[in-house]
Amino acid sequence: MTYSFTISIARKAGLSDPEGTTTKKALNDLGFDGVTHVSYGRTISVDVTAATPQEARSNIEAMCEKLLANPVMETYTIEALA
């Protein structure tokens, strides 16, 4: 069976986010004075074939650890889609 997942990846707290800093400044320069924080991340959608939902999720976790996320600098969350 095929299972669908969404993986959200973000920088770990305390690490610099140059894209977020630049975007916050640009928004403030455009008059959006209420913007106090911007952070960038990415979202990845993956469909995987597996025998069970647990096997599919385990495969997704392994993909994140081995390729999709940098565990030194990033955190990730996995959401199973219906």
mmCIF file of the N, C-alpha and C atoms, coordinates in Angstrom:
data_MODEL
# 
_entry.id   MODEL 
# 
loop_
_atom_site.group_PDB 
_atom_site.id 
_atom_site.type_symbol 
_atom_site.label_atom_id 
_atom_site.label_alt_id 
_atom_site.label_comp_id 
_atom_site.label_asym_id 
_atom_site.label_entity_id 
_atom_site.label_seq_id 
_atom_site.pdbx_PDB_ins_code 
_atom_site.Cartn_x 
_atom_site.Cartn_y 
_atom_site.Cartn_z 
_atom_site.occupancy 
_atom_site.B_iso_or_equiv 
_atom_site.pdbx_formal_charge 
_atom_site.auth_seq_id 
_atom_site.auth_comp_id 
_atom_site.auth_asym_id 
_atom_site.auth_atom_id 
_atom_site.pdbx_PDB_model_num 
ATOM 1   N N  . MET A 1 1  ? 0.841  -1.177 0.000  1.00 0.00 ? 1  MET A N  1 
ATOM 2   C CA . MET A 1 1  ? 0.000  0.000  0.000  1.00 0.00 ? 1  MET A CA 1 
ATOM 3   C C  . MET A 1 1  ? 0.888  1.242  0.000  1.00 0.00 ? 1  MET A C  1 
ATOM 4   N N  . THR A 1 2  ? 0.378  2.316  -0.582 1.00 0.00 ? 2  THR A N  1 
ATOM 5   C CA . THR A 1 2  ? 1.131  3.568  -0.631 1.00 0.00 ? 2  THR A CA 1 
ATOM 6   C C  . THR A 1 2  ? 0.653  4.506  0.477  1.00 0.00 ? 2  THR A C  1 
ATOM 7   N N  . TYR A 1 3  ? 1.606  5.091  1.185  1.00 0.00 ? 3  TYR A N  1 
ATOM 8   C CA . TYR A 1 3  ? 1.325  6.026  2.269  1.00 0.00 ? 3  TYR A CA 1 
ATOM 9   C C  . TYR A 1 3  ? 1.967  7.366  1.924  1.00 0.00 ? 3  TYR A C  1 
ATOM 10  N N  . SER A 1 4  ? 1.284  8.439  2.289  1.00 0.00 ? 4  SER A N  1 
ATOM 11  C CA . SER A 1 4  ? 1.768  9.793  1.980  1.00 0.00 ? 4  SER A CA 1 
ATOM 12  C C  . SER A 1 4  ? 2.144  10.516 3.267  1.00 0.00 ? 4  SER A C  1 
ATOM 13  N N  . PHE A 1 5  ? 3.235  11.247 3.207  1.00 0.00 ? 5  PHE A N  1 
ATOM 14  C CA . PHE A 1 5  ? 3.732  11.990 4.355  1.00 0.00 ? 5  PHE A CA 1 
ATOM 15  C C  . PHE A 1 5  ? 4.157  13.390 3.933  1.00 0.00 ? 5  PHE A C  1 
ATOM 16  N N  . THR A 1 6  ? 4.072  14.304 4.880  1.00 0.00 ? 6  THR A N  1 
ATOM 17  C CA . THR A 1 6  ? 4.645  15.634 4.721  1.00 0.00 ? 6  THR A CA 1 
ATOM 18  C C  . THR A 1 6  ? 5.699  15.793 5.808  1.00 0.00 ? 6  THR A C  1 
ATOM 19  N N  . ILE A 1 7  ? 6.876  16.221 5.403  1.00 0.00 ? 7  ILE A N  1 
ATOM 20  C CA . ILE A 1 7  ? 7.982  16.429 6.329  1.00 0.00 ? 7  ILE A CA 1 
ATOM 21  C C  . ILE A 1 7  ? 8.273  17.928 6.363  1.00 0.00 ? 7  ILE A C  1 
ATOM 22  N N  . SER A 1 8  ? 8.246  18.499 7.566  1.00 0.00 ? 8  SER A N  1 
ATOM 23  C CA . SER A 1 8  ? 8.580  19.918 7.745  1.00 0.00 ? 8  SER A CA 1 
ATOM 24  C C  . SER A 1 8  ? 9.944  19.998 8.409  1.00 0.00 ? 8  SER A C  1 
ATOM 25  N N  . ILE A 1 9  ? 10.849 20.748 7.783  1.00 0.00 ? 9  ILE A N  1 
ATOM 26  C CA . ILE A 1 9  ? 12.218 20.851 8.268  1.00 0.00 ? 9  ILE A CA 1 
ATOM 27  C C  . ILE A 1 9  ? 12.513 22.307 8.603  1.00 0.00 ? 9  ILE A C  1 
ATOM 28  N N  . ALA A 1 10 ? 13.105 22.517 9.779  1.00 0.00 ? 10 ALA A N  1 
ATOM 29  C CA . ALA A 1 10 ? 13.426 23.878 10.231 1.00 0.00 ? 10 ALA A CA 1 
ATOM 30  C C  . ALA A 1 10 ? 14.796 23.872 10.898 1.00 0.00 ? 10 ALA A C  1 
ATOM 31  N N  . ARG A 1 11 ? 15.404 25.050 10.965 1.00 0.00 ? 11 ARG A N  1 
ATOM 32  C CA . ARG A 1 11 ? 16.682 25.173 11.671 1.00 0.00 ? 11 ARG A CA 1 
ATOM 33  C C  . ARG A 1 11 ? 16.449 25.003 13.164 1.00 0.00 ? 11 ARG A C  1 
ATOM 34  N N  . LYS A 1 12 ? 17.446 24.459 13.839 1.00 0.00 ? 12 LYS A N  1 
ATOM 35  C CA . LYS A 1 12 ? 17.368 24.332 15.287 1.00 0.00 ? 12 LYS A CA 1 
ATOM 36  C C  . LYS A 1 12 ? 17.393 25.725 15.914 1.00 0.00 ? 12 LYS A C  1 
ATOM 37  N N  . ALA A 1 13 ? 16.737 25.837 17.056 1.00 0.00 ? 13 ALA A N  1 
ATOM 38  C CA . ALA A 1 13 ? 16.696 27.110 17.785 1.00 0.00 ? 13 ALA A CA 1 
ATOM 39  C C  . ALA A 1 13 ? 18.115 27.557 18.109 1.00 0.00 ? 13 ALA A C  1 
ATOM 40  N N  . GLY A 1 14 ? 18.347 28.845 17.982 1.00 0.00 ? 14 GLY A N  1 
ATOM 41  C CA . GLY A 1 14 ? 19.639 29.421 18.311 1.00 0.00 ? 14 GLY A CA 1 
ATOM 42  C C  . GLY A 1 14 ? 20.611 29.515 17.146 1.00 0.00 ? 14 GLY A C  1 
ATOM 43  N N  . LEU A 1 15 ? 20.315 28.834 16.046 1.00 0.00 ? 15 LEU A N  1 
ATOM 44  C CA . LEU A 1 15 ? 21.192 28.926 14.882 1.00 0.00 ? 15 LEU A CA 1 
ATOM 45  C C  . LEU A 1 15 ? 20.756 30.097 13.998 1.00 0.00 ? 15 LEU A C  1 
ATOM 46  N N  . SER A 1 16 ? 21.713 30.711 13.343 1.00 0.00 ? 16 SER A N  1 
ATOM 47  C CA . SER A 1 16 ? 21.384 31.852 12.497 1.00 0.00 ? 16 SER A CA 1 
ATOM 48  C C  . SER A 1 16 ? 20.525 31.411 11.309 1.00 0.00 ? 16 SER A C  1 
ATOM 49  N N  . ASP A 1 17 ? 19.668 32.314 10.883 1.00 0.00 ? 17 ASP A N  1 
ATOM 50  C CA . ASP A 1 17 ? 18.782 32.085 9.739  1.00 0.00 ? 17 ASP A CA 1 
ATOM 51  C C  . ASP A 1 17 ? 18.880 33.321 8.851  1.00 0.00 ? 17 ASP A C  1 
ATOM 52  N N  . PRO A 1 18 ? 19.909 33.378 7.980  1.00 0.00 ? 18 PRO A N  1 
ATOM 53  C CA . PRO A 1 18 ? 20.119 34.588 7.187  1.00 0.00 ? 18 PRO A CA 1 
ATOM 54  C C  . PRO A 1 18 ? 18.938 34.942 6.294  1.00 0.00 ? 18 PRO A C  1 
ATOM 55  N N  . GLU A 1 19 ? 18.249 33.933 5.737  1.00 0.00 ? 19 GLU A N  1 
ATOM 56  C CA . GLU A 1 19 ? 17.081 34.226 4.893  1.00 0.00 ? 19 GLU A CA 1 
ATOM 57  C C  . GLU A 1 19 ? 15.977 34.878 5.720  1.00 0.00 ? 19 GLU A C  1 
ATOM 58  N N  . GLY A 1 20 ? 15.757 34.338 6.917  1.00 0.00 ? 20 GLY A N  1 
ATOM 59  C CA . GLY A 1 20 ? 14.733 34.903 7.792  1.00 0.00 ? 20 GLY A CA 1 
ATOM 60  C C  . GLY A 1 20 ? 15.060 36.323 8.220  1.00 0.00 ? 20 GLY A C  1 
ATOM 61  N N  . THR A 1 21 ? 16.319 36.569 8.572  1.00 0.00 ? 21 THR A N  1 
ATOM 62  C CA . THR A 1 21 ? 16.749 37.905 8.989  1.00 0.00 ? 21 THR A CA 1 
ATOM 63  C C  . THR A 1 21 ? 16.579 38.911 7.861  1.00 0.00 ? 21 THR A C  1 
ATOM 64  N N  . THR A 1 22 ? 16.992 38.535 6.654  1.00 0.00 ? 22 THR A N  1 
ATOM 65  C CA . THR A 1 22 ? 16.869 39.421 5.496  1.00 0.00 ? 22 THR A CA 1 
ATOM 66  C C  . THR A 1 22 ? 15.407 39.695 5.172  1.00 0.00 ? 22 THR A C  1 
ATOM 67  N N  . THR A 1 23 ? 14.575 38.670 5.239  1.00 0.00 ? 23 THR A N  1 
ATOM 68  C CA . THR A 1 23 ? 13.151 38.846 4.931  1.00 0.00 ? 23 THR A CA 1 
ATOM 69  C C  . THR A 1 23 ? 12.471 39.720 5.972  1.00 0.00 ? 23 THR A C  1 
ATOM 70  N N  . LYS A 1 24 ? 12.789 39.531 7.246  1.00 0.00 ? 24 LYS A N  1 
ATOM 71  C CA . LYS A 1 24 ? 12.218 40.380 8.304  1.00 0.00 ? 24 LYS A CA 1 
ATOM 72  C C  . LYS A 1 24 ? 12.577 41.836 8.062  1.00 0.00 ? 24 LYS A C  1 
ATOM 73  N N  . LYS A 1 25 ? 13.853 42.099 7.736  1.00 0.00 ? 25 LYS A N  1 
ATOM 74  C CA . LYS A 1 25 ? 14.275 43.480 7.476  1.00 0.00 ? 25 LYS A CA 1 
ATOM 75  C C  . LYS A 1 25 ? 13.520 44.054 6.280  1.00 0.00 ? 25 LYS A C  1 
ATOM 76  N N  . ALA A 1 26 ? 13.385 43.281 5.214  1.00 0.00 ? 26 ALA A N  1 
ATOM 77  C CA . ALA A 1 26 ? 12.684 43.765 4.024  1.00 0.00 ? 26 ALA A CA 1 
ATOM 78  C C  . ALA A 1 26 ? 11.221 44.060 4.332  1.00 0.00 ? 26 ALA A C  1 
ATOM 79  N N  . LEU A 1 27 ? 10.579 43.199 5.110  1.00 0.00 ? 27 LEU A N  1 
ATOM 80  C CA . LEU A 1 27 ? 9.178  43.442 5.477  1.00 0.00 ? 27 LEU A CA 1 
ATOM 81  C C  . LEU A 1 27 ? 9.052  44.705 6.319  1.00 0.00 ? 27 LEU A C  1 
ATOM 82  N N  . ASN A 1 28 ? 9.966  44.886 7.270  1.00 0.00 ? 28 ASN A N  1 
ATOM 83  C CA . ASN A 1 28 ? 9.954  46.109 8.070  1.00 0.00 ? 28 ASN A CA 1 
ATOM 84  C C  . ASN A 1 28 ? 10.181 47.334 7.191  1.00 0.00 ? 28 ASN A C  1 
ATOM 85  N N  . ASP A 1 29 ? 11.107 47.250 6.228  1.00 0.00 ? 29 ASP A N  1 
ATOM 86  C CA . ASP A 1 29 ? 11.382 48.353 5.315  1.00 0.00 ? 29 ASP A CA 1 
ATOM 87  C C  . ASP A 1 29 ? 10.168 48.690 4.454  1.00 0.00 ? 29 ASP A C  1 
ATOM 88  N N  . LEU A 1 30 ? 9.327  47.683 4.178  1.00 0.00 ? 30 LEU A N  1 
ATOM 89  C CA . LEU A 1 30 ? 8.116  47.902 3.386  1.00 0.00 ? 30 LEU A CA 1 
ATOM 90  C C  . LEU A 1 30 ? 6.950  48.420 4.226  1.00 0.00 ? 30 LEU A C  1 
ATOM 91  N N  . GLY A 1 31 ? 7.199  48.644 5.507  1.00 0.00 ? 31 GLY A N  1 
ATOM 92  C CA . GLY A 1 31 ? 6.166  49.204 6.358  1.00 0.00 ? 31 GLY A CA 1 
ATOM 93  C C  . GLY A 1 31 ? 5.425  48.200 7.223  1.00 0.00 ? 31 GLY A C  1 
ATOM 94  N N  . PHE A 1 32 ? 5.821  46.945 7.197  1.00 0.00 ? 32 PHE A N  1 
ATOM 95  C CA . PHE A 1 32 ? 5.199  45.930 8.047  1.00 0.00 ? 32 PHE A CA 1 
ATOM 96  C C  . PHE A 1 32 ? 5.944  45.900 9.379  1.00 0.00 ? 32 PHE A C  1 
ATOM 97  N N  . ASP A 1 33 ? 5.678  46.938 10.193 1.00 0.00 ? 33 ASP A N  1 
ATOM 98  C CA . ASP A 1 33 ? 6.434  47.144 11.425 1.00 0.00 ? 33 ASP A CA 1 
ATOM 99  C C  . ASP A 1 33 ? 6.142  46.098 12.496 1.00 0.00 ? 33 ASP A C  1 
ATOM 100 N N  . GLY A 1 34 ? 5.027  45.393 12.402 1.00 0.00 ? 34 GLY A N  1 
ATOM 101 C CA . GLY A 1 34 ? 4.667  44.411 13.409 1.00 0.00 ? 34 GLY A CA 1 
ATOM 102 C C  . GLY A 1 34 ? 5.392  43.087 13.279 1.00 0.00 ? 34 GLY A C  1 
ATOM 103 N N  . VAL A 1 35 ? 6.170  42.911 12.228 1.00 0.00 ? 35 VAL A N  1 
ATOM 104 C CA . VAL A 1 35 ? 6.883  41.641 12.033 1.00 0.00 ? 35 VAL A CA 1 
ATOM 105 C C  . VAL A 1 35 ? 8.093  41.627 12.962 1.00 0.00 ? 35 VAL A C  1 
ATOM 106 N N  . THR A 1 36 ? 8.107  40.663 13.877 1.00 0.00 ? 36 THR A N  1 
ATOM 107 C CA . THR A 1 36 ? 9.204  40.582 14.840 1.00 0.00 ? 36 THR A CA 1 
ATOM 108 C C  . THR A 1 36 ? 10.110 39.380 14.610 1.00 0.00 ? 36 THR A C  1 
ATOM 109 N N  . HIS A 1 37 ? 9.656  38.423 13.815 1.00 0.00 ? 37 HIS A N  1 
ATOM 110 C CA . HIS A 1 37 ? 10.483 37.236 13.570 1.00 0.00 ? 37 HIS A CA 1 
ATOM 111 C C  . HIS A 1 37 ? 10.036 36.568 12.274 1.00 0.00 ? 37 HIS A C  1 
ATOM 112 N N  . VAL A 1 38 ? 10.996 36.129 11.474 1.00 0.00 ? 38 VAL A N  1 
ATOM 113 C CA . VAL A 1 38 ? 10.736 35.335 10.277 1.00 0.00 ? 38 VAL A CA 1 
ATOM 114 C C  . VAL A 1 38 ? 11.758 34.203 10.275 1.00 0.00 ? 38 VAL A C  1 
ATOM 115 N N  . SER A 1 39 ? 11.301 32.994 10.019 1.00 0.00 ? 39 SER A N  1 
ATOM 116 C CA . SER A 1 39 ? 12.239 31.885 9.880  1.00 0.00 ? 39 SER A CA 1 
ATOM 117 C C  . SER A 1 39 ? 11.880 31.082 8.638  1.00 0.00 ? 39 SER A C  1 
ATOM 118 N N  . TYR A 1 40 ? 12.895 30.574 8.013  1.00 0.00 ? 40 TYR A N  1 
ATOM 119 C CA . TYR A 1 40 ? 12.715 29.779 6.808  1.00 0.00 ? 40 TYR A CA 1 
ATOM 120 C C  . TYR A 1 40 ? 12.892 28.307 7.125  1.00 0.00 ? 40 TYR A C  1 
ATOM 121 N N  . GLY A 1 41 ? 12.173 27.495 6.398  1.00 0.00 ? 41 GLY A N  1 
ATOM 122 C CA . GLY A 1 41 ? 12.297 26.045 6.480  1.00 0.00 ? 41 GLY A CA 1 
ATOM 123 C C  . GLY A 1 41 ? 11.880 25.488 5.135  1.00 0.00 ? 41 GLY A C  1 
ATOM 124 N N  . ARG A 1 42 ? 11.630 24.203 5.114  1.00 0.00 ? 42 ARG A N  1 
ATOM 125 C CA . ARG A 1 42 ? 11.152 23.621 3.871  1.00 0.00 ? 42 ARG A CA 1 
ATOM 126 C C  . ARG A 1 42 ? 10.192 22.484 4.178  1.00 0.00 ? 42 ARG A C  1 
ATOM 127 N N  . THR A 1 43 ? 9.370  22.199 3.211  1.00 0.00 ? 43 THR A N  1 
ATOM 128 C CA . THR A 1 43 ? 8.394  21.120 3.328  1.00 0.00 ? 43 THR A CA 1 
ATOM 129 C C  . THR A 1 43 ? 8.626  20.151 2.178  1.00 0.00 ? 43 THR A C  1 
ATOM 130 N N  . ILE A 1 44 ? 8.637  18.869 2.514  1.00 0.00 ? 44 ILE A N  1 
ATOM 131 C CA . ILE A 1 44 ? 8.851  17.832 1.516  1.00 0.00 ? 44 ILE A CA 1 
ATOM 132 C C  . ILE A 1 44 ? 7.685  16.855 1.594  1.00 0.00 ? 44 ILE A C  1 
ATOM 133 N N  . SER A 1 45 ? 7.119  16.515 0.452  1.00 0.00 ? 45 SER A N  1 
ATOM 134 C CA . SER A 1 45 ? 6.066  15.510 0.378  1.00 0.00 ? 45 SER A CA 1 
ATOM 135 C C  . SER A 1 45 ? 6.658  14.223 -0.176 1.00 0.00 ? 45 SER A C  1 
ATOM 136 N N  . VAL A 1 46 ? 6.369  13.114 0.492  1.00 0.00 ? 46 VAL A N  1 
ATOM 137 C CA . VAL A 1 46 ? 6.911  11.825 0.069  1.00 0.00 ? 46 VAL A CA 1 
ATOM 138 C C  . VAL A 1 46 ? 5.801  10.778 0.101  1.00 0.00 ? 46 VAL A C  1 
ATOM 139 N N  . ASP A 1 47 ? 5.680  10.020 -0.970 1.00 0.00 ? 47 ASP A N  1 
ATOM 140 C CA . ASP A 1 47 ? 4.807  8.843  -1.017 1.00 0.00 ? 47 ASP A CA 1 
ATOM 141 C C  . ASP A 1 47 ? 5.714  7.625  -0.971 1.00 0.00 ? 47 ASP A C  1 
ATOM 142 N N  . VAL A 1 48 ? 5.370  6.665  -0.133 1.00 0.00 ? 48 VAL A N  1 
ATOM 143 C CA . VAL A 1 48 ? 6.195  5.466  0.013  1.00 0.00 ? 48 VAL A CA 1 
ATOM 144 C C  . VAL A 1 48 ? 5.292  4.237  0.072  1.00 0.00 ? 48 VAL A C  1 
ATOM 145 N N  . THR A 1 49 ? 5.732  3.174  -0.572 1.00 0.00 ? 49 THR A N  1 
ATOM 146 C CA . THR A 1 49 ? 5.013  1.910  -0.538 1.00 0.00 ? 49 THR A CA 1 
ATOM 147 C C  . THR A 1 49 ? 5.585  1.053  0.584  1.00 0.00 ? 49 THR A C  1 
ATOM 148 N N  . ALA A 1 50 ? 4.695  0.535  1.432  1.00 0.00 ? 50 ALA A N  1 
ATOM 149 C CA . ALA A 1 50 ? 5.117  -0.319 2.544  1.00 0.00 ? 50 ALA A CA 1 
ATOM 150 C C  . ALA A 1 50 ? 3.965  -1.232 2.926  1.00 0.00 ? 50 ALA A C  1 
ATOM 151 N N  . ALA A 1 51 ? 4.291  -2.261 3.704  1.00 0.00 ? 51 ALA A N  1 
ATOM 152 C CA . ALA A 1 51 ? 3.273  -3.240 4.119  1.00 0.00 ? 51 ALA A CA 1 
ATOM 153 C C  . ALA A 1 51 ? 2.337  -2.678 5.188  1.00 0.00 ? 51 ALA A C  1 
ATOM 154 N N  . THR A 1 52 ? 2.870  -1.802 6.061  1.00 0.00 ? 52 THR A N  1 
ATOM 155 C CA . THR A 1 52 ? 2.059  -1.244 7.156  1.00 0.00 ? 52 THR A CA 1 
ATOM 156 C C  . THR A 1 52 ? 2.353  0.236  7.308  1.00 0.00 ? 52 THR A C  1 
ATOM 157 N N  . PRO A 1 53 ? 1.467  0.979  7.961  1.00 0.00 ? 53 PRO A N  1 
ATOM 158 C CA . PRO A 1 53 ? 1.747  2.398  8.229  1.00 0.00 ? 53 PRO A CA 1 
ATOM 159 C C  . PRO A 1 53 ? 3.000  2.576  9.091  1.00 0.00 ? 53 PRO A C  1 
ATOM 160 N N  . GLN A 1 54 ? 3.226  1.659  10.022 1.00 0.00 ? 54 GLN A N  1 
ATOM 161 C CA . GLN A 1 54 ? 4.398  1.759  10.893 1.00 0.00 ? 54 GLN A CA 1 
ATOM 162 C C  . GLN A 1 54 ? 5.694  1.584  10.090 1.00 0.00 ? 54 GLN A C  1 
ATOM 163 N N  . GLU A 1 55 ? 5.688  0.639  9.161  1.00 0.00 ? 55 GLU A N  1 
ATOM 164 C CA . GLU A 1 55 ? 6.864  0.438  8.306  1.00 0.00 ? 55 GLU A CA 1 
ATOM 165 C C  . GLU A 1 55 ? 7.109  1.667  7.437  1.00 0.00 ? 55 GLU A C  1 
ATOM 166 N N  . ALA A 1 56 ? 6.034  2.238  6.911  1.00 0.00 ? 56 ALA A N  1 
ATOM 167 C CA . ALA A 1 56 ? 6.163  3.433  6.068  1.00 0.00 ? 56 ALA A CA 1 
ATOM 168 C C  . ALA A 1 56 ? 6.766  4.582  6.871  1.00 0.00 ? 56 ALA A C  1 
ATOM 169 N N  . ARG A 1 57 ? 6.262  4.802  8.098  1.00 0.00 ? 57 ARG A N  1 
ATOM 170 C CA . ARG A 1 57 ? 6.772  5.892  8.926  1.00 0.00 ? 57 ARG A CA 1 
ATOM 171 C C  . ARG A 1 57 ? 8.234  5.646  9.305  1.00 0.00 ? 57 ARG A C  1 
ATOM 172 N N  . SER A 1 58 ? 8.575  4.420  9.598  1.00 0.00 ? 58 SER A N  1 
ATOM 173 C CA . SER A 1 58 ? 9.955  4.083  9.921  1.00 0.00 ? 58 SER A CA 1 
ATOM 174 C C  . SER A 1 58 ? 10.875 4.392  8.745  1.00 0.00 ? 58 SER A C  1 
ATOM 175 N N  . ASN A 1 59 ? 10.427 4.074  7.545  1.00 0.00 ? 59 ASN A N  1 
ATOM 176 C CA . ASN A 1 59 ? 11.206 4.391  6.344  1.00 0.00 ? 59 ASN A CA 1 
ATOM 177 C C  . ASN A 1 59 ? 11.386 5.897  6.184  1.00 0.00 ? 59 ASN A C  1 
ATOM 178 N N  . ILE A 1 60 ? 10.330 6.663  6.417  1.00 0.00 ? 60 ILE A N  1 
ATOM 179 C CA . ILE A 1 60 ? 10.404 8.131  6.316  1.00 0.00 ? 60 ILE A CA 1 
ATOM 180 C C  . ILE A 1 60 ? 11.389 8.681  7.343  1.00 0.00 ? 60 ILE A C  1 
ATOM 181 N N  . GLU A 1 61 ? 11.336 8.166  8.581  1.00 0.00 ? 61 GLU A N  1 
ATOM 182 C CA . GLU A 1 61 ? 12.275 8.623  9.610  1.00 0.00 ? 61 GLU A CA 1 
ATOM 183 C C  . GLU A 1 61 ? 13.721 8.338  9.192  1.00 0.00 ? 61 GLU A C  1 
ATOM 184 N N  . ALA A 1 62 ? 13.962 7.167  8.621  1.00 0.00 ? 62 ALA A N  1 
ATOM 185 C CA . ALA A 1 62 ? 15.309 6.835  8.159  1.00 0.00 ? 62 ALA A CA 1 
ATOM 186 C C  . ALA A 1 62 ? 15.750 7.769  7.032  1.00 0.00 ? 62 ALA A C  1 
ATOM 187 N N  . MET A 1 63 ? 14.828 8.100  6.134  1.00 0.00 ? 63 MET A N  1 
ATOM 188 C CA . MET A 1 63 ? 15.142 9.038  5.044  1.00 0.00 ? 63 MET A CA 1 
ATOM 189 C C  . MET A 1 63 ? 15.548 10.395 5.594  1.00 0.00 ? 63 MET A C  1 
ATOM 190 N N  . CYS A 1 64 ? 14.822 10.857 6.614  1.00 0.00 ? 64 CYS A N  1 
ATOM 191 C CA . CYS A 1 64 ? 15.142 12.156 7.228  1.00 0.00 ? 64 CYS A CA 1 
ATOM 192 C C  . CYS A 1 64 ? 16.524 12.131 7.861  1.00 0.00 ? 64 CYS A C  1 
ATOM 193 N N  . GLU A 1 65 ? 16.820 11.064 8.592  1.00 0.00 ? 65 GLU A N  1 
ATOM 194 C CA . GLU A 1 65 ? 18.109 10.960 9.273  1.00 0.00 ? 65 GLU A CA 1 
ATOM 195 C C  . GLU A 1 65 ? 19.276 10.830 8.306  1.00 0.00 ? 65 GLU A C  1 
ATOM 196 N N  . LYS A 1 66 ? 19.063 10.146 7.181  1.00 0.00 ? 66 LYS A N  1 
ATOM 197 C CA . LYS A 1 66 ? 20.165 9.867  6.262  1.00 0.00 ? 66 LYS A CA 1 
ATOM 198 C C  . LYS A 1 66 ? 20.348 10.898 5.154  1.00 0.00 ? 66 LYS A C  1 
ATOM 199 N N  . LEU A 1 67 ? 19.259 11.625 4.786  1.00 0.00 ? 67 LEU A N  1 
ATOM 200 C CA . LEU A 1 67 ? 19.387 12.514 3.627  1.00 0.00 ? 67 LEU A CA 1 
ATOM 201 C C  . LEU A 1 67 ? 18.592 13.808 3.740  1.00 0.00 ? 67 LEU A C  1 
ATOM 202 N N  . LEU A 1 68 ? 17.338 13.733 4.100  1.00 0.00 ? 68 LEU A N  1 
ATOM 203 C CA . LEU A 1 68 ? 16.446 14.883 3.941  1.00 0.00 ? 68 LEU A CA 1 
ATOM 204 C C  . LEU A 1 68 ? 16.710 16.020 4.922  1.00 0.00 ? 68 LEU A C  1 
ATOM 205 N N  . ALA A 1 69 ? 17.158 15.696 6.126  1.00 0.00 ? 69 ALA A N  1 
ATOM 206 C CA . ALA A 1 69 ? 17.434 16.732 7.131  1.00 0.00 ? 69 ALA A CA 1 
ATOM 207 C C  . ALA A 1 69 ? 18.878 16.602 7.597  1.00 0.00 ? 69 ALA A C  1 
ATOM 208 N N  . ASN A 1 70 ? 19.451 17.717 7.995  1.00 0.00 ? 70 ASN A N  1 
ATOM 209 C CA . ASN A 1 70 ? 20.786 17.720 8.585  1.00 0.00 ? 70 ASN A CA 1 
ATOM 210 C C  . ASN A 1 70 ? 20.595 17.729 10.103 1.00 0.00 ? 70 ASN A C  1 
ATOM 211 N N  . PRO A 1 71 ? 20.776 16.586 10.778 1.00 0.00 ? 71 PRO A N  1 
ATOM 212 C CA . PRO A 1 71 ? 20.474 16.515 12.205 1.00 0.00 ? 71 PRO A CA 1 
ATOM 213 C C  . PRO A 1 71 ? 21.332 17.424 13.073 1.00 0.00 ? 71 PRO A C  1 
ATOM 214 N N  . VAL A 1 72 ? 22.439 17.914 12.560 1.00 0.00 ? 72 VAL A N  1 
ATOM 215 C CA . VAL A 1 72 ? 23.278 18.832 13.321 1.00 0.00 ? 72 VAL A CA 1 
ATOM 216 C C  . VAL A 1 72 ? 22.632 20.219 13.391 1.00 0.00 ? 72 VAL A C  1 
ATOM 217 N N  . MET A 1 73 ? 21.989 20.630 12.298 1.00 0.00 ? 73 MET A N  1 
ATOM 218 C CA . MET A 1 73 ? 21.464 21.993 12.202 1.00 0.00 ? 73 MET A CA 1 
ATOM 219 C C  . MET A 1 73 ? 19.946 22.078 12.138 1.00 0.00 ? 73 MET A C  1 
ATOM 220 N N  . GLU A 1 74 ? 19.265 20.966 11.897 1.00 0.00 ? 74 GLU A N  1 
ATOM 221 C CA . GLU A 1 74 ? 17.833 21.031 11.622 1.00 0.00 ? 74 GLU A CA 1 
ATOM 222 C C  . GLU A 1 74 ? 17.034 20.047 12.469 1.00 0.00 ? 74 GLU A C  1 
ATOM 223 N N  . THR A 1 75 ? 15.773 20.406 12.653 1.00 0.00 ? 75 THR A N  1 
ATOM 224 C CA . THR A 1 75 ? 14.809 19.507 13.252 1.00 0.00 ? 75 THR A CA 1 
ATOM 225 C C  . THR A 1 75 ? 13.769 19.193 12.201 1.00 0.00 ? 75 THR A C  1 
ATOM 226 N N  . TYR A 1 76 ? 13.032 18.116 12.398 1.00 0.00 ? 76 TYR A N  1 
ATOM 227 C CA . TYR A 1 76 ? 11.981 17.793 11.436 1.00 0.00 ? 76 TYR A CA 1 
ATOM 228 C C  . TYR A 1 76 ? 10.779 17.197 12.150 1.00 0.00 ? 76 TYR A C  1 
ATOM 229 N N  . THR A 1 77 ? 9.622  17.371 11.532 1.00 0.00 ? 77 THR A N  1 
ATOM 230 C CA . THR A 1 77 ? 8.399  16.729 11.991 1.00 0.00 ? 77 THR A CA 1 
ATOM 231 C C  . THR A 1 77 ? 7.811  16.005 10.800 1.00 0.00 ? 77 THR A C  1 
ATOM 232 N N  . ILE A 1 78 ? 7.181  14.887 11.097 1.00 0.00 ? 78 ILE A N  1 
ATOM 233 C CA . ILE A 1 78 ? 6.590  14.048 10.068 1.00 0.00 ? 78 ILE A CA 1 
ATOM 234 C C  . ILE A 1 78 ? 5.080  13.995 10.298 1.00 0.00 ? 78 ILE A C  1 
ATOM 235 N N  . GLU A 1 79 ? 4.320  14.261 9.250  1.00 0.00 ? 79 GLU A N  1 
ATOM 236 C CA . GLU A 1 79 ? 2.868  14.182 9.331  1.00 0.00 ? 79 GLU A CA 1 
ATOM 237 C C  . GLU A 1 79 ? 2.389  13.174 8.296  1.00 0.00 ? 79 GLU A C  1 
ATOM 238 N N  . ALA A 1 80 ? 1.657  12.167 8.773  1.00 0.00 ? 80 ALA A N  1 
ATOM 239 C CA . ALA A 1 80 ? 1.042  11.200 7.860  1.00 0.00 ? 80 ALA A CA 1 
ATOM 240 C C  . ALA A 1 80 ? -0.226 11.802 7.293  1.00 0.00 ? 80 ALA A C  1 
ATOM 241 N N  . LEU A 1 81 ? -0.420 11.690 6.001  1.00 0.00 ? 81 LEU A N  1 
ATOM 242 C CA . LEU A 1 81 ? -1.613 12.224 5.356  1.00 0.00 ? 81 LEU A CA 1 
ATOM 243 C C  . LEU A 1 81 ? -2.615 11.097 5.174  1.00 0.00 ? 81 LEU A C  1 
ATOM 244 N N  . ALA A 1 82 ? -3.871 11.454 5.252  1.00 0.00 ? 82 ALA A N  1 
ATOM 245 C CA . ALA A 1 82 ? -4.929 10.445 5.126  1.00 0.00 ? 82 ALA A CA 1 
ATOM 246 C C  . ALA A 1 82 ? -5.093 10.018 3.679  1.00 0.00 ? 82 ALA A C  1 
# 
